[in-house]
Amino acid sequence: MPELLLLRTPSANRVYSGEAAALSAAELEICAPFVRDVADQDLAGVGYLGFSTDELTADQLAIVATQSSAFALFEREGDMLRPLQLPVVEVLDDDLVTIPKYQGKTNEQFTRLLMNVTLAAVEREATGPRQVLDPLAGRGTTLSCALLLGHDAYGVDADEKAFEQMAAFLKTWLRRKRLKHTADVRPVRRDGKAVGKRFDATIRPEGRIMQLTMFTGDTRDSADLFGKKKFDAIVTDAPYGVVHGSTTDVRGGGKRDRTPARLLQDAVGVWASQLMHGGALGLSWNTFGLAREDLVEILEGAGLVVKTDGPWERFAHRVDASIRRDLMVAVKP
């Protein structure tokens, strides 16, 4: 039973202000049920995530490599560390996610963690790329993260400016990378009138075909916008009700919604209707604006089964004085 040490990327400690160890441990326990004895370890002043396991298969090694903070992996032999090659799991260059910088952006490392644990909860067998929806997509951090990992990405956001910025960046990025693709923005019409916009991109990296679709519109209309389309996973970062919430038009029509609790009460049922059976909804939120037990009640009221206990309740961390972020995942039976 080898003892392994996962070196966290140096940025992890800056992102989570000293809480990276607990968050990465909970993520690994959820995503990699084949590991045991997960614990933070300090060697010569450097923090590692230690764990034990049987010999890793190629698929298991890929799961370890997908972890949001994974930087390097070592096998410990006494006082010596033997490096183990981590496979490249990203199908696109990671600057797709890291280049955009703007106020209100959810950190891409946390976005990846949220996506990892949500996808780990999906009970459906994969028949191809996972279908991932972010119904509060903003400028597309979650969508880009999904594409990076080889999934199809779908989104909705009421902020037309954010929509235009996302579409413009992705078009430019795809051209610069010289990837085979099509990417177009076109109007959405009802009764002959333009009521919004739709961005569609088909990306063809070597050996793959991936799809991205995003609409402008109210997140509460997400099911109407996508029609019969269903998703394996819904991954979203709810407005925090401080800067993020007060400057994000989540309703559309120019109305500002400063109450994330009200938004979730209205929208979760819509999102749940868009999940395939066995699919999972993962969201992060500010616990100062909505208590954990109240969010559980909202999710269960939408017919979802909330993941509780153990590592599922070890993700809460302070972002700043007014934001204590946590995440919750629920499955549609």
C-alpha positions as CSV (number, residue, x, y, z in Angstrom):
1,M,0.0,0.0,0.0
2,P,2.1,3.0,-1.2
3,E,2.0,6.3,0.5
4,L,1.5,9.1,-1.9
5,L,1.9,12.9,-1.5
6,L,0.1,15.4,-3.8
7,L,1.9,18.7,-4.0
8,R,-0.7,21.5,-4.3
9,T,-0.3,24.2,-6.8
10,P,1.2,27.3,-5.1
11,S,-1.8,29.4,-6.1
12,A,-4.0,27.2,-3.9
13,N,-2.7,28.7,-0.7
14,R,-3.3,32.3,-1.9
15,V,-6.8,31.5,-3.1
16,Y,-8.1,29.9,0.1
17,S,-6.1,31.9,2.6
18,G,-4.7,28.9,4.5
19,E,-7.8,26.7,4.0
20,A,-6.5,24.9,0.9
21,A,-5.5,21.8,2.7
22,A,-9.0,21.1,4.1
23,L,-10.7,21.9,0.8
24,S,-8.4,19.8,-1.3
25,A,-8.7,16.9,1.1
26,A,-12.5,17.0,1.0
27,E,-12.4,17.2,-2.8
28,L,-10.1,14.2,-3.1
29,E,-12.2,12.1,-0.7
30,I,-15.3,12.7,-2.8
31,C,-13.7,12.3,-6.3
32,A,-11.4,9.4,-5.5
33,P,-13.1,6.9,-3.3
34,F,-10.2,4.5,-3.9
35,V,-7.9,6.5,-1.6
36,R,-7.5,6.2,2.2
37,D,-6.0,8.1,5.1
38,V,-6.2,11.5,3.4
39,A,-4.4,14.1,5.6
40,D,-2.4,17.2,5.2
41,Q,1.4,16.7,5.7
42,D,4.3,19.1,6.0
43,L,7.7,18.2,4.7
44,A,10.6,20.7,5.1
45,G,8.1,23.5,5.3
46,V,6.2,22.5,2.2
47,G,2.5,21.4,2.4
48,Y,1.4,18.2,0.7
49,L,-1.9,16.2,0.7
50,G,-1.0,12.7,1.8
51,F,-3.0,9.6,1.1
52,S,-2.6,5.9,0.7
53,T,-4.0,3.5,-1.9
54,D,-3.5,0.3,-3.8
55,E,-1.6,0.6,-7.1
56,L,-3.2,3.3,-9.1
57,T,-4.8,2.4,-12.4
58,A,-4.5,4.7,-15.4
59,D,-8.1,5.9,-14.8
60,Q,-7.5,6.5,-11.1
61,L,-4.3,8.4,-11.8
62,A,-6.3,10.6,-14.2
63,I,-8.8,11.4,-11.4
64,V,-6.0,12.5,-9.2
65,A,-4.6,14.7,-12.0
66,T,-8.0,16.3,-12.4
67,Q,-8.0,17.6,-8.8
68,S,-8.3,21.4,-8.7
69,S,-5.1,21.9,-6.8
70,A,-3.0,19.0,-8.3
71,F,0.5,20.2,-9.2
72,A,2.8,17.1,-8.8
73,L,2.5,13.6,-7.3
74,F,5.2,11.7,-5.4
75,E,5.5,8.3,-3.9
76,R,7.2,8.4,-0.5
77,E,9.9,5.8,0.2
78,G,11.3,6.5,3.7
79,D,12.9,10.0,3.5
80,M,12.8,10.0,-0.3
81,L,10.1,11.2,-2.7
82,R,9.8,9.5,-6.1
83,P,8.0,11.6,-8.7
84,L,5.0,10.0,-10.5
85,Q,4.0,11.3,-13.9
86,L,0.5,12.8,-13.8
87,P,-1.3,12.5,-17.1
88,V,-2.5,15.6,-19.0
89,V,-6.3,15.6,-18.5
90,E,-7.1,19.0,-20.1
91,V,-8.1,18.8,-23.7
92,L,-7.6,22.6,-24.3
93,D,-4.9,25.0,-23.0
94,D,-5.6,26.3,-19.5
95,D,-5.2,29.9,-20.5
96,L,-8.8,29.6,-21.8
97,V,-9.7,29.9,-18.1
98,T,-6.8,32.0,-16.7
99,I,-6.6,34.8,-19.2
100,P,-9.9,36.6,-18.4
101,K,-9.5,38.9,-15.4
102,Y,-12.5,41.0,-14.2
103,Q,-14.3,42.1,-11.1
104,G,-16.7,39.5,-9.8
105,K,-14.9,36.6,-11.5
106,T,-15.1,33.4,-9.5
107,N,-11.7,32.0,-9.0
108,E,-11.1,29.3,-11.7
109,Q,-9.5,26.9,-9.2
110,F,-12.6,27.0,-7.0
111,T,-14.8,26.7,-10.1
112,R,-12.9,23.5,-11.0
113,L,-13.3,22.1,-7.5
114,L,-17.0,22.8,-7.6
115,M,-17.3,21.1,-11.0
116,N,-15.2,18.1,-9.9
117,V,-17.3,17.3,-6.8
118,T,-20.6,17.9,-8.8
119,L,-19.5,15.5,-11.6
120,A,-18.4,13.0,-9.0
121,A,-21.9,12.9,-7.6
122,V,-23.5,12.2,-11.0
123,E,-25.0,8.7,-11.0
124,R,-25.6,8.3,-14.7
125,E,-23.1,6.4,-16.8
126,A,-21.4,8.6,-19.3
127,T,-22.2,8.0,-22.9
128,G,-20.0,10.8,-24.3
129,P,-19.0,14.2,-23.1
130,R,-20.9,15.3,-20.0
131,Q,-23.5,18.0,-20.6
132,V,-22.9,20.8,-18.1
133,L,-25.1,23.8,-17.6
134,D,-24.3,27.0,-15.7
135,P,-27.6,29.0,-15.4
136,L,-25.8,32.0,-13.9
137,A,-22.9,31.9,-16.4
138,G,-21.6,35.5,-16.2
139,R,-18.6,35.7,-18.5
140,G,-18.3,32.0,-18.7
141,T,-15.7,30.8,-16.2
142,T,-17.7,27.6,-15.6
143,L,-18.3,27.1,-19.3
144,S,-14.6,27.4,-20.1
145,C,-13.7,25.0,-17.3
146,A,-16.1,22.5,-18.7
147,L,-14.6,22.8,-22.1
148,L,-11.1,22.5,-20.7
149,L,-12.0,19.1,-19.3
150,G,-13.7,17.9,-22.5
151,H,-17.3,18.4,-21.6
152,D,-20.1,20.2,-23.5
153,A,-21.0,23.6,-21.9
154,Y,-24.3,25.5,-21.8
155,G,-25.2,28.8,-20.1
156,V,-27.7,31.5,-19.4
157,D,-27.0,35.0,-18.2
158,A,-29.2,38.2,-18.1
159,D,-26.2,40.5,-18.5
160,E,-25.9,41.1,-22.2
161,K,-22.5,42.9,-21.8
162,A,-21.1,39.8,-20.0
163,F,-22.5,37.7,-22.8
164,E,-20.8,39.8,-25.5
165,Q,-17.5,39.8,-23.7
166,M,-17.5,36.0,-23.3
167,A,-18.4,35.5,-27.0
168,A,-15.7,37.9,-28.2
169,F,-13.0,36.4,-26.0
170,L,-13.8,32.8,-27.0
171,K,-13.8,33.7,-30.7
172,T,-10.5,35.5,-30.4
173,W,-9.0,32.6,-28.3
174,L,-10.1,30.0,-30.8
175,R,-8.6,31.9,-33.7
176,R,-5.3,32.4,-31.9
177,K,-5.0,28.7,-31.0
178,R,-5.8,27.8,-34.6
179,L,-8.4,25.3,-33.5
180,K,-11.0,24.1,-36.0
181,H,-14.3,25.7,-34.9
182,T,-17.4,27.6,-35.7
183,A,-18.7,30.3,-33.5
184,D,-21.6,32.6,-34.1
185,V,-23.9,35.0,-32.2
186,R,-27.5,35.3,-33.5
187,P,-30.7,36.8,-32.3
188,V,-33.4,34.7,-30.5
189,R,-36.8,35.6,-31.9
190,R,-40.4,35.1,-30.6
191,D,-43.4,36.2,-32.6
192,G,-41.1,37.8,-35.1
193,K,-39.3,40.0,-32.4
194,A,-35.8,39.7,-31.2
195,V,-36.0,38.9,-27.4
196,G,-32.3,38.0,-26.8
197,K,-29.2,36.5,-28.2
198,R,-27.7,33.1,-28.6
199,F,-24.0,32.1,-28.9
200,D,-23.1,28.7,-30.4
201,A,-19.6,27.3,-30.8
202,T,-18.5,24.0,-32.0
203,I,-14.9,23.2,-31.2
204,R,-12.9,20.4,-32.8
205,P,-9.6,19.7,-31.0
206,E,-7.9,16.7,-32.2
207,G,-10.1,13.6,-32.0
208,R,-13.0,15.5,-30.3
209,I,-16.1,17.6,-31.0
210,M,-17.3,19.9,-28.2
211,Q,-20.3,22.2,-28.0
212,L,-20.9,25.5,-26.2
213,T,-24.3,27.3,-26.2
214,M,-25.2,30.3,-24.2
215,F,-28.3,32.5,-24.1
216,T,-29.0,35.9,-22.8
217,G,-32.1,35.8,-20.5
218,D,-33.5,35.3,-17.0
219,T,-32.2,32.2,-15.3
220,R,-35.8,31.4,-14.3
221,D,-36.5,31.0,-18.0
222,S,-33.6,28.5,-18.5
223,A,-35.9,25.6,-19.2
224,D,-37.8,27.5,-21.8
225,L,-34.6,28.6,-23.5
226,F,-33.2,25.1,-23.8
227,G,-36.5,23.3,-24.4
228,K,-36.3,19.6,-24.1
229,K,-32.5,19.6,-23.6
230,K,-31.4,17.9,-20.3
231,F,-28.1,18.0,-18.5
232,D,-25.8,15.6,-16.6
233,A,-24.8,18.4,-14.3
234,I,-25.7,22.0,-13.3
235,V,-22.7,23.9,-11.8
236,T,-23.2,27.5,-10.7
237,D,-22.0,30.1,-8.3
238,A,-24.9,32.0,-6.8
239,P,-24.7,35.7,-6.3
240,Y,-23.2,36.6,-2.9
241,G,-25.5,39.5,-2.2
242,V,-22.6,41.9,-1.7
243,V,-20.7,43.2,-4.7
244,H,-21.4,40.3,-7.0
245,G,-25.1,40.1,-6.2
246,S,-25.8,43.9,-6.3
247,T,-24.2,44.3,-9.7
248,T,-25.5,41.2,-11.4
249,D,-28.8,41.5,-13.3
250,V,-30.1,38.0,-12.5
251,R,-33.7,38.7,-13.5
252,G,-33.2,40.5,-16.8
253,G,-35.1,43.6,-17.8
254,G,-32.8,45.8,-15.8
255,K,-34.0,44.7,-12.4
256,R,-31.3,44.2,-9.7
257,D,-31.9,41.3,-7.3
258,R,-30.0,41.8,-4.1
259,T,-31.5,38.7,-2.4
260,P,-29.8,35.5,-3.4
261,A,-32.1,33.5,-1.2
262,R,-35.1,34.7,-3.2
263,L,-33.3,33.9,-6.5
264,L,-32.6,30.4,-5.4
265,Q,-36.1,29.8,-4.2
266,D,-37.4,30.9,-7.6
267,A,-34.8,29.2,-9.8
268,V,-33.8,25.9,-8.2
269,G,-37.0,24.2,-9.3
270,V,-36.4,25.3,-12.8
271,W,-32.9,24.0,-12.8
272,A,-33.9,20.7,-11.2
273,S,-36.4,20.2,-14.1
274,Q,-33.4,20.4,-16.5
275,L,-31.4,17.6,-14.9
276,M,-31.4,14.1,-16.3
277,H,-32.3,11.4,-13.7
278,G,-29.1,10.7,-11.9
279,G,-27.7,14.1,-12.7
280,A,-26.3,16.5,-10.1
281,L,-26.7,20.1,-9.2
282,G,-23.7,21.8,-7.5
283,L,-23.8,25.4,-6.3
284,S,-21.7,27.7,-4.2
285,W,-23.2,30.5,-2.1
286,N,-22.6,33.0,0.7
287,T,-23.7,31.5,4.0
288,F,-24.0,35.0,5.5
289,G,-27.0,35.5,3.1
290,L,-28.6,32.0,3.3
291,A,-28.2,29.4,6.1
292,R,-27.2,25.9,5.1
293,E,-30.4,24.3,6.4
294,D,-32.5,26.7,4.4
295,L,-30.7,25.8,1.2
296,V,-31.2,22.1,2.0
297,E,-34.9,22.8,2.3
298,I,-35.0,24.6,-1.1
299,L,-33.1,21.7,-2.9
300,E,-35.2,19.0,-1.2
301,G,-38.4,20.9,-2.1
302,A,-37.3,20.7,-5.7
303,G,-37.1,16.9,-5.4
304,L,-33.4,16.6,-5.1
305,V,-31.4,14.5,-2.6
306,V,-28.7,16.6,-0.9
307,K,-25.2,15.1,-0.3
308,T,-24.5,15.4,3.4
309,D,-22.0,14.4,6.1
310,G,-18.3,13.7,5.8
311,P,-16.4,15.6,3.2
312,W,-19.6,17.2,1.8
313,E,-19.7,19.5,4.8
314,R,-16.1,20.5,4.8
315,F,-16.0,23.1,2.1
316,A,-17.0,26.3,3.9
317,H,-14.3,29.0,3.9
318,R,-13.9,32.7,4.3
319,V,-13.5,34.8,1.1
320,D,-13.6,38.2,2.8
321,A,-15.2,39.9,5.7
322,S,-18.7,39.8,4.1
323,I,-18.5,36.4,2.3
324,R,-18.2,33.0,3.8
325,R,-18.5,30.7,0.9
326,D,-19.7,27.1,0.9
327,L,-20.9,24.6,-1.7
328,M,-23.7,22.1,-1.8
329,V,-24.4,19.2,-4.2
330,A,-27.7,17.4,-4.7
331,V,-28.7,14.6,-7.0
332,K,-31.9,14.1,-9.0
333,P,-33.2,10.5,-8.2
